[in-house]
Amino acid sequence: MQMRKTVQNLKVIENLQLNEDHHLLQLEVPDPLEIIYPGQFANLLVNHTPGVFLRRPFSIYSVDYLKNTISVFIKEIGEGTRALAQTPVNSYINGMFPLGNSFTIPGKPEKILLVGGGSGVASLMNLARELSRNLNDISILIGARSSEGLVELDQFSSYGTVYTTTENGTHGQRGYVTDHPILRDEFGQFKRIYSCGPEPMMRAVAAKARTKSIFCEVSLENTMACGFGVCLCCVTETIEGHKCVCTDGPVFNINQLKWQI
Amino acid sequence: MADLSTTIHQLELKNPVLTASGTFGYGLEYDDFLDVSLLGGIVVKGTTIHPRQGNAYPRMAETASGMLNSVGLQNRGARYFASDIYPKLTKYKTNVLVNVSGSTIEEYIACAEIINELEHIAGIELNISCPNVKEGGMSFGTSCVSVENVVSAVRKVYRKTMIVKLTPNVTDISELARAAEYSGADSLSLINTLLGMAINAETRKPVLATITGGLSGPAVKPIALRMVWEVARAVKVPLVGMGGIMNATDAIEFFLAGASAVQVGTANYIDPLVTLKIIDGIDSYLNRHKFSKLTEIISGLHM
């Protein structure tokens, strides 16, 4: 059963600094967890930070049902994300979750490509885990500016074959994610593409998927005030009009979106 | 437990905490978080006779102690509301009000006529104060003549409680309040959002697609309090105060300034349970100050 949305005080039981500006926080949930689907997110309250008024949304990176924890992957961008990323172990963060829809999981094993850029990989980890449980043949393409920006590659490798690109050539193929040969030579073999990252990257991936008529879902991140469909601020244009990224998304099939691709 | 009940014209509220239109959806979005029936009432999303797509994205900018929005009354229209949403709201054992808006007087009338037929809708809040629509909205609320025209026109077709929601984007809110009262408003709610703007210095562009938007949150509370206090001395109809209420103390301040009830808006985004905490906090305040009834503190400001 899908978990009802809740607001709870979550205890930080681990705060791993992955590189200069990325942290992975493991948060203990007081109430027993029900199923959280890949692609869903949490909206976290930022404590004692002047200038920060609203919650900050983060993909749920992983769920540990035995420990009753969720993990979030936080990139320090501004004051709010910095304060959250630096939350000490044993202190509490108020979290609203699980929010949003989820990626569509195929009914039978398929050849699948995940494309992530920057902190967009956060929503792909839970998806990769779920897909590998269902014996899908998974390729994972991840891009970053440099090798320091590529995190948790070992974890991804346990779910599928990992390919990387870096803009400065310090890891994998040099260039953008969208320049990688897997998006040219083998592309037609994939039955499904899932992508999360900077919008220009997702648009480029979506354009390639559309050319080959491959099923493609992307996870969007629009600025939002509430996270549960009442403020109507985070809309994206779809073939059915404005839809909220927080409740109708964050995951959209590219055929729903009015992207000029 | 103090007596928290209050009255807005024909509306009997079990407690004085309502939710502000546009911040509480249709109540249904909050069912996971709380029992909506525990509230004094809810005011559902601004509704127009025709469906509206609203404004382009981006529609929101976080600001110091607040936020700007430029949603622009996105809704699926009064007929869809009546046929598809309203039946789901009859389960709520509290006052459900509909915020009614339009681009022309005829649109306001047509929308109010549809809502008038809905038995479980306790009243309307006439929105003549939305700053985010090109035509109508706030422009109806900024001159006494247009306030009189739209309020009296809707009064002719709407029979239950009609609250008129005022804009703060005027020189003298009291005269507009008097115009609304004179034209048949049963109550006034104030304030809607304050027109504002946000600029991204790095890109040198406005943050909102519409350039300007409506400011809400604690940043506007002192202005809202001042306006409630001014309007309370200008009219006899009961007032519903709002503007940056985040906790029970904020709400108490509005009662002292002259509000008979309050609406909680932006705070719902941050804490969907905030309304229940405010209700509890009002009760604690009354007990602590040895009041047995909420009504004892309305307009109770010591001068």
Boltz contact constraints between the chains, C-beta under 6 A:
constraints:
  - contact:
      token1: [A, 4]
      token2: [B, 32]
      max_distance: 6.0
  - contact:
      token1: [A, 5]
      token2: [B, 32]
      max_distance: 6.0
  - contact:
      token1: [A, 53]
      token2: [B, 62]
      max_distance: 6.0
  - contact:
      token1: [A, 54]
      token2: [B, 62]
      max_distance: 6.0
  - contact:
      token1: [A, 223]
      token2: [B, 58]
      max_distance: 6.0
  - contact:
      token1: [A, 223]
      token2: [B, 60]
      max_distance: 6.0
  - contact:
      token1: [A, 225]
      token2: [B, 60]
      max_distance: 6.0
  - contact:
      token1: [A, 225]
      token2: [B, 67]
      max_distance: 6.0
  - contact:
      token1: [A, 225]
      token2: [B, 269]
      max_distance: 6.0
  - contact:
      token1: [A, 226]
      token2: [B, 269]
      max_distance: 6.0
  - contact:
      token1: [A, 228]
      token2: [B, 29]
      max_distance: 6.0
  - contact:
      token1: [A, 229]
      token2: [B, 29]
      max_distance: 6.0
  - contact:
      token1: [A, 230]
      token2: [B, 25]
      max_distance: 6.0
  - contact:
      token1: [A, 230]
      token2: [B, 29]
      max_distance: 6.0
  - contact:
      token1: [A, 231]
      token2: [B, 269]
      max_distance: 6.0
  - contact:
      token1: [A, 232]
      token2: [B, 71]
      max_distance: 6.0
  - contact:
      token1: [A, 232]
      token2: [B, 74]
      max_distance: 6.0
  - contact:
      token1: [A, 233]
      token2: [B, 59]
      max_distance: 6.0
  - contact:
      token1: [A, 233]
      token2: [B, 60]
      max_distance: 6.0
  - contact:
      token1: [A, 233]
      token2: [B, 69]
      max_distance: 6.0
  - contact:
      token1: [A, 235]
      token2: [B, 57]
      max_distance: 6.0
  - contact:
      token1: [A, 241]
      token2: [B, 53]
      max_distance: 6.0
  - contact:
      token1: [A, 242]
      token2: [B, 53]
      max_distance: 6.0
